[in-house]
């Protein structure tokens, strides 16, 4: 409950300041869905993949 309250207030303030948001450490699709629903613009974390070196990124993506 406190986490959602804090997140919603940070997002509210950010919207007033016309900021974009990045959520780090997203570990589940449930978290990702919630964060997208409340207005987070960018997400990163293990739910999408493990960290990779720049060379590995270039080779695979």
Phi, psi and omega in degrees: 000311180297322180298313180296322178297314180296313180301314183296324179287323176296316179296318179301314178297315180299320178298318179297329179268003180058044179265158171256155184240145172235124175260124179256153175078026179288122187247345181225157176293331177298315177299315181300314180299315180300312183296321176295318181297327182268003172106015176285132186276322184227143181231146172213151179157178184297339178299334180263339180153162180281160176297144179227157176288164179298322179296317178295321178299311181299319180295324188260340185236000000 
